[in-house]
Amino acid sequence: MFGIDIIFRIAGIGIIIAIVNQILKKVDREEITTLTTLAGVIIVLLMVLDMISQLFSTLRNMFGLF
């Protein structure tokens, strides 16, 4: 699961958010642009937090903790 695919997912989200932001700037929706950027950051952060959670779970199982 921790392969190159996660990097492509994060890059894909970044590209989509950048395109949406450019479109919204063209139609004068600056306030929504900020919200879409924030939503993209939150989505990526949740993905990273899930990966960190899986890492700690694996470490617990490997060392026999809990």
PQR file with spaces between the fields and no chain letter, atoms N, CA, C, O and H, PARSE charges and radii, in Angstrom:
ATOM       1  N    MET     1       0.819   -1.202    0.000 -0.4000 1.5000
ATOM       2  CA   MET     1       0.000    0.000    0.000 -0.0000 2.0000
ATOM       3  C    MET     1       0.859    1.261    0.000  0.5500 1.7000
ATOM       4  O    MET     1       0.442    2.299   -0.515 -0.5500 1.4000
ATOM       5  N    PHE     2       2.064    1.173    0.579 -0.4000 1.5000
ATOM       6  CA   PHE     2       2.901    2.365    0.682 -0.0000 2.0000
ATOM       7  C    PHE     2       3.831    2.489   -0.520  0.5500 1.7000
ATOM       8  O    PHE     2       5.009    2.815   -0.373 -0.5500 1.4000
ATOM       9  H    PHE     2       2.402    0.331    0.997  0.4000 1.0000
ATOM      10  N    GLY     3       3.306    2.232   -1.682 -0.4000 1.5000
ATOM      11  CA   GLY     3       4.118    2.317   -2.882 -0.0000 2.0000
ATOM      12  C    GLY     3       4.043    3.685   -3.515  0.5500 1.7000
ATOM      13  O    GLY     3       3.717    4.686   -2.877 -0.5500 1.4000
ATOM      14  H    GLY     3       2.349    1.968   -1.801  0.4000 1.0000
ATOM      15  N    ILE     4       4.355    3.687   -4.781 -0.4000 1.5000
ATOM      16  CA   ILE     4       4.378    4.931   -5.538 -0.0000 2.0000
ATOM      17  C    ILE     4       2.968    5.452   -5.792  0.5500 1.7000
ATOM      18  O    ILE     4       2.789    6.623   -6.125 -0.5500 1.4000
ATOM      19  H    ILE     4       4.620    2.874   -5.299  0.4000 1.0000
ATOM      20  N    ASP     5       1.960    4.582   -5.636 -0.4000 1.5000
ATOM      21  CA   ASP     5       0.588    4.995   -5.934 -0.0000 2.0000
ATOM      22  C    ASP     5       0.108    6.113   -5.022  0.5500 1.7000
ATOM      23  O    ASP     5      -0.684    6.953   -5.449 -0.5500 1.4000
ATOM      24  H    ASP     5       2.105    3.630   -5.365  0.4000 1.0000
ATOM      25  N    ILE     6       0.566    6.144   -3.780 -0.4000 1.5000
ATOM      26  CA   ILE     6       0.139    7.212   -2.859 -0.0000 2.0000
ATOM      27  C    ILE     6       0.699    8.560   -3.307  0.5500 1.7000
ATOM      28  O    ILE     6       0.055    9.595   -3.136 -0.5500 1.4000
ATOM      29  H    ILE     6       1.209    5.462   -3.432  0.4000 1.0000
ATOM      30  N    ILE     7       1.895    8.543   -3.879 -0.4000 1.5000
ATOM      31  CA   ILE     7       2.488    9.786   -4.392 -0.0000 2.0000
ATOM      32  C    ILE     7       1.677   10.286   -5.588  0.5500 1.7000
ATOM      33  O    ILE     7       1.436   11.485   -5.727 -0.5500 1.4000
ATOM      34  H    ILE     7       2.419    7.703   -4.018  0.4000 1.0000
ATOM      35  N    PHE     8       1.260    9.355   -6.447 -0.4000 1.5000
ATOM      36  CA   PHE     8       0.441    9.739   -7.598 -0.0000 2.0000
ATOM      37  C    PHE     8      -0.922   10.255   -7.163  0.5500 1.7000
ATOM      38  O    PHE     8      -1.455   11.182   -7.771 -0.5500 1.4000
ATOM      39  H    PHE     8       1.456    8.381   -6.333  0.4000 1.0000
ATOM      40  N    ARG     9      -1.491    9.666   -6.117 -0.4000 1.5000
ATOM      41  CA   ARG     9      -2.785   10.142   -5.613 -0.0000 2.0000
ATOM      42  C    ARG     9      -2.676   11.568   -5.095  0.5500 1.7000
ATOM      43  O    ARG     9      -3.515   12.414   -5.406 -0.5500 1.4000
ATOM      44  H    ARG     9      -1.057    8.912   -5.623  0.4000 1.0000
ATOM      45  N    ILE    10      -1.639   11.832   -4.302 -0.4000 1.5000
ATOM      46  CA   ILE    10      -1.454   13.171   -3.750 -0.0000 2.0000
ATOM      47  C    ILE    10      -1.186   14.180   -4.865  0.5500 1.7000
ATOM      48  O    ILE    10      -1.709   15.294   -4.838 -0.5500 1.4000
ATOM      49  H    ILE    10      -0.958   11.145   -4.049  0.4000 1.0000
ATOM      50  N    ALA    11      -0.373   13.789   -5.841 -0.4000 1.5000
ATOM      51  CA   ALA    11      -0.098   14.680   -6.972 -0.0000 2.0000
ATOM      52  C    ALA    11      -1.365   14.925   -7.782  0.5500 1.7000
ATOM      53  O    ALA    11      -1.603   16.045   -8.234 -0.5500 1.4000
ATOM      54  H    ALA    11       0.052   12.884   -5.862  0.4000 1.0000
ATOM      55  N    GLY    12      -2.174   13.896   -7.968 -0.4000 1.5000
ATOM      56  CA   GLY    12      -3.430   14.047   -8.703 -0.0000 2.0000
ATOM      57  C    GLY    12      -4.376   15.001   -8.004  0.5500 1.7000
ATOM      58  O    GLY    12      -5.010   15.836   -8.650 -0.5500 1.4000
ATOM      59  H    GLY    12      -1.980   12.986   -7.601  0.4000 1.0000
ATOM      60  N    ILE    13      -4.474   14.886   -6.698 -0.4000 1.5000
ATOM      61  CA   ILE    13      -5.320   15.802   -5.931 -0.0000 2.0000
ATOM      62  C    ILE    13      -4.800   17.227   -6.075  0.5500 1.7000
ATOM      63  O    ILE    13      -5.585   18.159   -6.245 -0.5500 1.4000
ATOM      64  H    ILE    13      -3.958   14.208   -6.173  0.4000 1.0000
ATOM      65  N    GLY    14      -3.496   17.399   -6.009 -0.4000 1.5000
ATOM      66  CA   GLY    14      -2.905   18.732   -6.171 -0.0000 2.0000
ATOM      67  C    GLY    14      -3.190   19.331   -7.538  0.5500 1.7000
ATOM      68  O    GLY    14      -3.496   20.518   -7.650 -0.5500 1.4000
ATOM      69  H    GLY    14      -2.858   16.641   -5.870  0.4000 1.0000
ATOM      70  N    ILE    15      -3.087   18.507   -8.581 -0.4000 1.5000
ATOM      71  CA   ILE    15      -3.350   19.002   -9.937 -0.0000 2.0000
ATOM      72  C    ILE    15      -4.815   19.383  -10.093  0.5500 1.7000
ATOM      73  O    ILE    15      -5.130   20.424  -10.669 -0.5500 1.4000
ATOM      74  H    ILE    15      -2.838   17.543   -8.490  0.4000 1.0000
ATOM      75  N    ILE    16      -5.716   18.541   -9.580 -0.4000 1.5000
ATOM      76  CA   ILE    16      -7.147   18.838   -9.680 -0.0000 2.0000
ATOM      77  C    ILE    16      -7.488   20.118   -8.935  0.5500 1.7000
ATOM      78  O    ILE    16      -8.241   20.949   -9.444 -0.5500 1.4000
ATOM      79  H    ILE    16      -5.461   17.695   -9.112  0.4000 1.0000
ATOM      80  N    ILE    17      -6.941   20.289   -7.732 -0.4000 1.5000
ATOM      81  CA   ILE    17      -7.202   21.504   -6.947 -0.0000 2.0000
ATOM      82  C    ILE    17      -6.647   22.731   -7.671  0.5500 1.7000
ATOM      83  O    ILE    17      -7.282   23.786   -7.669 -0.5500 1.4000
ATOM      84  H    ILE    17      -6.329   19.614   -7.318  0.4000 1.0000
ATOM      85  N    ALA    18      -5.477   22.607   -8.284 -0.4000 1.5000
ATOM      86  CA   ALA    18      -4.898   23.738   -9.014 -0.0000 2.0000
ATOM      87  C    ALA    18      -5.772   24.139  -10.202  0.5500 1.7000
ATOM      88  O    ALA    18      -5.971   25.327  -10.457 -0.5500 1.4000
ATOM      89  H    ALA    18      -4.961   21.750   -8.285  0.4000 1.0000
ATOM      90  N    ILE    19      -6.288   23.152  -10.921 -0.4000 1.5000
ATOM      91  CA   ILE    19      -7.153   23.451  -12.065 -0.0000 2.0000
ATOM      92  C    ILE    19      -8.442   24.118  -11.603  0.5500 1.7000
ATOM      93  O    ILE    19      -8.883   25.109  -12.185 -0.5500 1.4000
ATOM      94  H    ILE    19      -6.126   22.187  -10.713  0.4000 1.0000
ATOM      95  N    VAL    20      -9.048   23.558  -10.541 -0.4000 1.5000
ATOM      96  CA   VAL    20     -10.286   24.144  -10.017 -0.0000 2.0000
ATOM      97  C    VAL    20     -10.043   25.573   -9.543  0.5500 1.7000
ATOM      98  O    VAL    20     -10.868   26.456   -9.777 -0.5500 1.4000
ATOM      99  H    VAL    20      -8.690   22.753  -10.068  0.4000 1.0000
ATOM     100  N    ASN    21      -8.912   25.802   -8.878 -0.4000 1.5000
ATOM     101  CA   ASN    21      -8.595   27.146   -8.408 -0.0000 2.0000
ATOM     102  C    ASN    21      -8.440   28.132   -9.563  0.5500 1.7000
ATOM     103  O    ASN    21      -8.903   29.269   -9.473 -0.5500 1.4000
ATOM     104  H    ASN    21      -8.241   25.084   -8.688  0.4000 1.0000
ATOM     105  N    GLN    22      -7.800   27.709  -10.634 -0.4000 1.5000
ATOM     106  CA   GLN    22      -7.637   28.595  -11.791 -0.0000 2.0000
ATOM     107  C    GLN    22      -8.990   28.937  -12.414  0.5500 1.7000
ATOM     108  O    GLN    22      -9.238   30.081  -12.797 -0.5500 1.4000
ATOM     109  H    GLN    22      -7.424   26.785  -10.707  0.4000 1.0000
ATOM     110  N    ILE    23      -9.851   27.940  -12.508 -0.4000 1.5000
ATOM     111  CA   ILE    23     -11.189   28.188  -13.065 -0.0000 2.0000
ATOM     112  C    ILE    23     -11.962   29.155  -12.172  0.5500 1.7000
ATOM     113  O    ILE    23     -12.605   30.083  -12.663 -0.5500 1.4000
ATOM     114  H    ILE    23      -9.650   27.012  -12.197  0.4000 1.0000
ATOM     115  N    LEU    24     -11.895   28.934  -10.859 -0.4000 1.5000
ATOM     116  CA   LEU    24     -12.628   29.806   -9.938 -0.0000 2.0000
ATOM     117  C    LEU    24     -12.075   31.231   -9.935  0.5500 1.7000
ATOM     118  O    LEU    24     -12.836   32.185   -9.773 -0.5500 1.4000
ATOM     119  H    LEU    24     -11.373   28.180  -10.461  0.4000 1.0000
ATOM     120  N    LYS    25     -10.768   31.386  -10.111 -0.4000 1.5000
ATOM     121  CA   LYS    25     -10.203   32.729  -10.187 -0.0000 2.0000
ATOM     122  C    LYS    25     -10.666   33.464  -11.442  0.5500 1.7000
ATOM     123  O    LYS    25     -10.862   34.680  -11.418 -0.5500 1.4000
ATOM     124  H    LYS    25     -10.150   30.611  -10.243  0.4000 1.0000
ATOM     125  N    LYS    26     -10.841   32.728  -12.535 -0.4000 1.5000
ATOM     126  CA   LYS    26     -11.299   33.348  -13.776 -0.0000 2.0000
ATOM     127  C    LYS    26     -12.720   33.879  -13.660  0.5500 1.7000
ATOM     128  O    LYS    26     -13.070   34.861  -14.314 -0.5500 1.4000
ATOM     129  H    LYS    26     -10.682   31.741  -12.555  0.4000 1.0000
ATOM     130  N    VAL    27     -13.550   33.232  -12.825 -0.4000 1.5000
ATOM     131  CA   VAL    27     -14.942   33.662  -12.680 -0.0000 2.0000
ATOM     132  C    VAL    27     -15.150   34.490  -11.407  0.5500 1.7000
ATOM     133  O    VAL    27     -16.279   34.643  -10.941 -0.5500 1.4000
ATOM     134  H    VAL    27     -13.265   32.434  -12.293  0.4000 1.0000
ATOM     135  N    ASP    28     -14.069   35.018  -10.853 -0.4000 1.5000
ATOM     136  CA   ASP    28     -14.110   35.898   -9.676 -0.0000 2.0000
ATOM     137  C    ASP    28     -14.761   35.254   -8.454  0.5500 1.7000
ATOM     138  O    ASP    28     -15.656   35.843   -7.847 -0.5500 1.4000
ATOM     139  H    ASP    28     -13.152   34.894  -11.231  0.4000 1.0000
ATOM     140  N    ARG    29     -14.330   34.083   -8.099 -0.4000 1.5000
ATOM     141  CA   ARG    29     -14.810   33.396   -6.895 -0.0000 2.0000
ATOM     142  C    ARG    29     -13.632   33.123   -5.964  0.5500 1.7000
ATOM     143  O    ARG    29     -13.337   31.971   -5.648 -0.5500 1.4000
ATOM     144  H    ARG    29     -13.603   33.605   -8.592  0.4000 1.0000
ATOM     145  N    GLU    30     -12.964   34.183   -5.531 -0.4000 1.5000
ATOM     146  CA   GLU    30     -11.763   34.058   -4.697 -0.0000 2.0000
ATOM     147  C    GLU    30     -12.046   33.377   -3.360  0.5500 1.7000
ATOM     148  O    GLU    30     -11.214   32.622   -2.858 -0.5500 1.4000
ATOM     149  H    GLU    30     -13.203   35.120   -5.788  0.4000 1.0000
ATOM     150  N    GLU    31     -13.224   33.644   -2.783 -0.4000 1.5000
ATOM     151  CA   GLU    31     -13.525   33.059   -1.471 -0.0000 2.0000
ATOM     152  C    GLU    31     -13.702   31.546   -1.570  0.5500 1.7000
ATOM     153  O    GLU    31     -13.344   30.815   -0.646 -0.5500 1.4000
ATOM     154  H    GLU    31     -13.900   34.257   -3.192  0.4000 1.0000
ATOM     155  N    ILE    32     -14.254   31.076   -2.686 -0.4000 1.5000
ATOM     156  CA   ILE    32     -14.423   29.637   -2.871 -0.0000 2.0000
ATOM     157  C    ILE    32     -13.082   28.989   -3.209  0.5500 1.7000
ATOM     158  O    ILE    32     -12.857   27.822   -2.887 -0.5500 1.4000
ATOM     159  H    ILE    32     -14.545   31.669   -3.436  0.4000 1.0000
ATOM     160  N    THR    33     -12.200   29.734   -3.848 -0.4000 1.5000
ATOM     161  CA   THR    33     -10.863   29.227   -4.160 -0.0000 2.0000
ATOM     162  C    THR    33     -10.119   28.848   -2.889  0.5500 1.7000
ATOM     163  O    THR    33      -9.459   27.810   -2.833 -0.5500 1.4000
ATOM     164  H    THR    33     -12.382   30.682   -4.109  0.4000 1.0000
ATOM     165  N    THR    34     -10.228   29.683   -1.881 -0.4000 1.5000
ATOM     166  CA   THR    34      -9.576   29.390   -0.604 -0.0000 2.0000
ATOM     167  C    THR    34     -10.163   28.137    0.024  0.5500 1.7000
ATOM     168  O    THR    34      -9.430   27.321    0.582 -0.5500 1.4000
ATOM     169  H    THR    34     -10.764   30.526   -1.927  0.4000 1.0000
ATOM     170  N    LEU    35     -11.469   27.979   -0.062 -0.4000 1.5000
ATOM     171  CA   LEU    35     -12.108   26.803    0.514 -0.0000 2.0000
ATOM     172  C    LEU    35     -11.714   25.523   -0.219  0.5500 1.7000
ATOM     173  O    LEU    35     -11.536   24.486    0.420 -0.5500 1.4000
ATOM     174  H    LEU    35     -12.064   28.642   -0.516  0.4000 1.0000
ATOM     175  N    THR    36     -11.575   25.572   -1.544 -0.4000 1.5000
ATOM     176  CA   THR    36     -11.177   24.371   -2.273 -0.0000 2.0000
ATOM     177  C    THR    36      -9.732   23.993   -1.949  0.5500 1.7000
ATOM     178  O    THR    36      -9.403   22.811   -1.853 -0.5500 1.4000
ATOM     179  H    THR    36     -11.720   26.414   -2.063  0.4000 1.0000
ATOM     180  N    THR    37      -8.873   24.994   -1.782 -0.4000 1.5000
ATOM     181  CA   THR    37      -7.494   24.714   -1.382 -0.0000 2.0000
ATOM     182  C    THR    37      -7.460   24.074   -0.006  0.5500 1.7000
ATOM     183  O    THR    37      -6.730   23.108    0.218 -0.5500 1.4000
ATOM     184  H    THR    37      -9.140   25.955   -1.860  0.4000 1.0000
ATOM     185  N    LEU    38      -8.238   24.604    0.902 -0.4000 1.5000
ATOM     186  CA   LEU    38      -8.312   24.035    2.249 -0.0000 2.0000
ATOM     187  C    LEU    38      -8.848   22.608    2.213  0.5500 1.7000
ATOM     188  O    LEU    38      -8.350   21.741    2.931 -0.5500 1.4000
ATOM     189  H    LEU    38      -8.830   25.389    0.720  0.4000 1.0000
ATOM     190  N    ALA    39      -9.853   22.358    1.388 -0.4000 1.5000
ATOM     191  CA   ALA    39     -10.404   21.007    1.264 -0.0000 2.0000
ATOM     192  C    ALA    39      -9.353   20.038    0.723  0.5500 1.7000
ATOM     193  O    ALA    39      -9.264   18.903    1.190 -0.5500 1.4000
ATOM     194  H    ALA    39     -10.257   23.062    0.805  0.4000 1.0000
ATOM     195  N    GLY    40      -8.566   20.468   -0.247 -0.4000 1.5000
ATOM     196  CA   GLY    40      -7.498   19.626   -0.784 -0.0000 2.0000
ATOM     197  C    GLY    40      -6.452   19.297    0.257  0.5500 1.7000
ATOM     198  O    GLY    40      -5.990   18.159    0.345 -0.5500 1.4000
ATOM     199  H    GLY    40      -8.638   21.390   -0.627  0.4000 1.0000
ATOM     200  N    VAL    41      -6.077   20.284    1.044 -0.4000 1.5000
ATOM     201  CA   VAL    41      -5.089   20.059    2.107 -0.0000 2.0000
ATOM     202  C    VAL    41      -5.636   19.078    3.144  0.5500 1.7000
ATOM     203  O    VAL    41      -4.909   18.208    3.621 -0.5500 1.4000
ATOM     204  H    VAL    41      -6.452   21.209    0.973  0.4000 1.0000
ATOM     205  N    ILE    42      -6.903   19.217    3.488 -0.4000 1.5000
ATOM     206  CA   ILE    42      -7.505   18.320    4.479 -0.0000 2.0000
ATOM     207  C    ILE    42      -7.576   16.892    3.946  0.5500 1.7000
ATOM     208  O    ILE    42      -7.316   15.945    4.688 -0.5500 1.4000
ATOM     209  H    ILE    42      -7.494   19.924    3.100  0.4000 1.0000
ATOM     210  N    ILE    43      -7.924   16.725    2.675 -0.4000 1.5000
ATOM     211  CA   ILE    43      -7.982   15.382    2.091 -0.0000 2.0000
ATOM     212  C    ILE    43      -6.609   14.716    2.124  0.5500 1.7000
ATOM     213  O    ILE    43      -6.491   13.552    2.508 -0.5500 1.4000
ATOM     214  H    ILE    43      -8.136   17.494    2.073  0.4000 1.0000
ATOM     215  N    VAL    44      -5.583   15.445    1.726 -0.4000 1.5000
ATOM     216  CA   VAL    44      -4.225   14.885    1.738 -0.0000 2.0000
ATOM     217  C    VAL    44      -3.783   14.613    3.166  0.5500 1.7000
ATOM     218  O    VAL    44      -3.139   13.596    3.424 -0.5500 1.4000
ATOM     219  H    VAL    44      -5.679   16.390    1.414  0.4000 1.0000
ATOM     220  N    LEU    45      -4.111   15.490    4.093 -0.4000 1.5000
ATOM     221  CA   LEU    45      -3.742   15.287    5.488 -0.0000 2.0000
ATOM     222  C    LEU    45      -4.394   14.029    6.049  0.5500 1.7000
ATOM     223  O    LEU    45      -3.756   13.279    6.787 -0.5500 1.4000
ATOM     224  H    LEU    45      -4.634   16.316    3.884  0.4000 1.0000
ATOM     225  N    LEU    46      -5.652   13.792    5.708 -0.4000 1.5000
ATOM     226  CA   LEU    46      -6.327   12.579    6.163 -0.0000 2.0000
ATOM     227  C    LEU    46      -5.686   11.324    5.578  0.5500 1.7000
ATOM     228  O    LEU    46      -5.588   10.300    6.255 -0.5500 1.4000
ATOM     229  H    LEU    46      -6.170   14.402    5.108  0.4000 1.0000
ATOM     230  N    MET    47      -5.252   11.402    4.330 -0.4000 1.5000
ATOM     231  CA   MET    47      -4.554   10.264    3.727 -0.0000 2.0000
ATOM     232  C    MET    47      -3.253    9.976    4.458  0.5500 1.7000
ATOM     233  O    MET    47      -2.932    8.820    4.734 -0.5500 1.4000
ATOM     234  H    MET    47      -5.332   12.233    3.780  0.4000 1.0000
ATOM     235  N    VAL    48      -2.506   11.023    4.769 -0.4000 1.5000
ATOM     236  CA   VAL    48      -1.223   10.858    5.457 -0.0000 2.0000
ATOM     237  C    VAL    48      -1.451   10.349    6.885  0.5500 1.7000
ATOM     238  O    VAL    48      -0.705    9.492    7.359 -0.5500 1.4000
ATOM     239  H    VAL    48      -2.766   11.962    4.544  0.4000 1.0000
ATOM     240  N    LEU    49      -2.467   10.864    7.569 -0.4000 1.5000
ATOM     241  CA   LEU    49      -2.751   10.395    8.920 -0.0000 2.0000
ATOM     242  C    LEU    49      -3.134    8.923    8.933  0.5500 1.7000
ATOM     243  O    LEU    49      -2.772    8.196    9.858 -0.5500 1.4000
ATOM     244  H    LEU    49      -3.073   11.560    7.185  0.4000 1.0000
ATOM     245  N    ASP    50      -3.865    8.479    7.913 -0.4000 1.5000
ATOM     246  CA   ASP    50      -4.211    7.066    7.810 -0.0000 2.0000
ATOM     247  C    ASP    50      -2.961    6.216    7.632  0.5500 1.7000
ATOM     248  O    ASP    50      -2.844    5.143    8.223 -0.5500 1.4000
ATOM     249  H    ASP    50      -4.159    9.070    7.162  0.4000 1.0000
ATOM     250  N    MET    51      -2.025    6.699    6.816 -0.4000 1.5000
ATOM     251  CA   MET    51      -0.775    5.963    6.617 -0.0000 2.0000
ATOM     252  C    MET    51       0.036    5.896    7.906  0.5500 1.7000
ATOM     253  O    MET    51       0.621    4.858    8.213 -0.5500 1.4000
ATOM     254  H    MET    51      -2.120    7.571    6.337  0.4000 1.0000
ATOM     255  N    ILE    52       0.078    6.986    8.660 -0.4000 1.5000
ATOM     256  CA   ILE    52       0.813    7.007    9.922 -0.0000 2.0000
ATOM     257  C    ILE    52       0.164    6.064   10.924  0.5500 1.7000
ATOM     258  O    ILE    52       0.858    5.381   11.676 -0.5500 1.4000
ATOM     259  H    ILE    52      -0.397    7.830    8.410  0.4000 1.0000
ATOM     260  N    SER    53      -1.151    6.024   10.937 -0.4000 1.5000
ATOM     261  CA   SER    53      -1.870    5.115   11.816 -0.0000 2.0000
ATOM     262  C    SER    53      -1.534    3.661   11.487  0.5500 1.7000
ATOM     263  O    SER    53      -1.305    2.852   12.386 -0.5500 1.4000
ATOM     264  H    SER    53      -1.715    6.579   10.326  0.4000 1.0000
ATOM     265  N    GLN    54      -1.505    3.339   10.207 -0.4000 1.5000
ATOM     266  CA   GLN    54      -1.143    1.989    9.791 -0.0000 2.0000
ATOM     267  C    GLN    54       0.295    1.660   10.168  0.5500 1.7000
ATOM     268  O    GLN    54       0.590    0.526   10.545 -0.5500 1.4000
ATOM     269  H    GLN    54      -1.691    3.996    9.477  0.4000 1.0000
ATOM     270  N    LEU    55       1.192    2.634   10.071 -0.4000 1.5000
ATOM     271  CA   LEU    55       2.587    2.423   10.452 -0.0000 2.0000
ATOM     272  C    LEU    55       2.701    2.084   11.927  0.5500 1.7000
ATOM     273  O    LEU    55       3.393    1.134   12.293 -0.5500 1.4000
ATOM     274  H    LEU    55       0.952    3.555    9.765  0.4000 1.0000
ATOM     275  N    PHE    56       2.023    2.860   12.787 -0.4000 1.5000
ATOM     276  CA   PHE    56       2.090    2.583   14.215 -0.0000 2.0000
ATOM     277  C    PHE    56       1.448    1.248   14.557  0.5500 1.7000
ATOM     278  O    PHE    56       1.923    0.553   15.456 -0.5500 1.4000
ATOM     279  H    PHE    56       1.462    3.632   12.490  0.4000 1.0000
ATOM     280  N    SER    57       0.393    0.879   13.870 -0.4000 1.5000
ATOM     281  CA   SER    57      -0.252   -0.415   14.085 -0.0000 2.0000
ATOM     282  C    SER    57       0.699   -1.551   13.712  0.5500 1.7000
ATOM     283  O    SER    57       0.788   -2.554   14.421 -0.5500 1.4000
ATOM     284  H    SER    57       0.007    1.444   13.141  0.4000 1.0000
ATOM     285  N    THR    58       1.398   -1.389   12.610 -0.4000 1.5000
ATOM     286  CA   THR    58       2.367   -2.400   12.193 -0.0000 2.0000
ATOM     287  C    THR    58       3.513   -2.504   13.196  0.5500 1.7000
ATOM     288  O    THR    58       3.956   -3.603   13.528 -0.5500 1.4000
ATOM     289  H    THR    58       1.326   -0.575   12.034  0.4000 1.0000
ATOM     290  N    LEU    59       3.988   -1.363   13.675 -0.4000 1.5000
ATOM     291  CA   LEU    59       5.078   -1.379   14.657 -0.0000 2.0000
ATOM     292  C    LEU    59       4.642   -2.040   15.961  0.5500 1.7000
ATOM     293  O    LEU    59       5.411   -2.780   16.575 -0.5500 1.4000
ATOM     294  H    LEU    59       3.629   -0.470   13.405  0.4000 1.0000
ATOM     295  N    ARG    60       3.398   -1.770   16.384 -0.4000 1.5000
ATOM     296  CA   ARG    60       2.885   -2.409   17.592 -0.0000 2.0000
ATOM     297  C    ARG    60       2.832   -3.915   17.431  0.5500 1.7000
ATOM     298  O    ARG    60       3.232   -4.651   18.333 -0.5500 1.4000
ATOM     299  H    ARG    60       2.773   -1.169   15.885  0.4000 1.0000
ATOM     300  N    ASN    61       2.341   -4.381   16.291 -0.4000 1.5000
ATOM     301  CA   ASN    61       2.261   -5.816   16.042 -0.0000 2.0000
ATOM     302  C    ASN    61       3.633   -6.454   15.932  0.5500 1.7000
ATOM     303  O    ASN    61       3.837   -7.580   16.385 -0.5500 1.4000
ATOM     304  H    ASN    61       2.016   -3.783   15.558  0.4000 1.0000
ATOM     305  N    MET    62       4.579   -5.737   15.330 -0.4000 1.5000
ATOM     306  CA   MET    62       5.908   -6.295   15.126 -0.0000 2.0000
ATOM     307  C    MET    62       6.653   -6.463   16.449  0.5500 1.7000
ATOM     308  O    MET    62       7.340   -7.463   16.655 -0.5500 1.4000
ATOM     309  H    MET    62       4.414   -4.822   14.962  0.4000 1.0000
ATOM     310  N    PHE    63       6.518   -5.491   17.337 -0.4000 1.5000
ATOM     311  CA   PHE    63       7.237   -5.555   18.597 -0.0000 2.0000
ATOM     312  C    PHE    63       6.406   -6.172   19.711  0.5500 1.7000
ATOM     313  O    PHE    63       6.878   -6.278   20.843 -0.5500 1.4000
ATOM     314  H    PHE    63       5.960   -4.678   17.170  0.4000 1.0000
ATOM     315  N    GLY    64       5.185   -6.579   19.415 -0.4000 1.5000
ATOM     316  CA   GLY    64       4.350   -7.245   20.402 -0.0000 2.0000
ATOM     317  C    GLY    64       3.846   -6.347   21.512  0.5500 1.7000
ATOM     318  O    GLY    64       3.598   -6.806   22.627 -0.5500 1.4000
ATOM     319  H    GLY    64       4.802   -6.493   18.496  0.4000 1.0000
ATOM     320  N    LEU    65       3.698   -5.087   21.215 -0.4000 1.5000
ATOM     321  CA   LEU    65       3.181   -4.155   22.223 -0.0000 2.0000
ATOM     322  C    LEU    65       1.658   -4.220   22.225  0.5500 1.7000
ATOM     323  O    LEU    65       1.034   -4.342   21.171 -0.5500 1.4000
ATOM     324  H    LEU    65       3.900   -4.714   20.309  0.4000 1.0000
ATOM     325  N    PHE    66       1.076   -4.141   23.390 -0.4000 1.5000
ATOM     326  CA   PHE    66      -0.373   -4.182   23.580 -0.0000 2.0000
ATOM     327  C    PHE    66      -0.927   -5.479   23.104  0.5500 1.7000
ATOM     328  O    PHE    66      -2.136   -5.699   23.183 -0.5500 1.4000
ATOM     329  H    PHE    66       1.583   -4.042   24.246  0.4000 1.0000
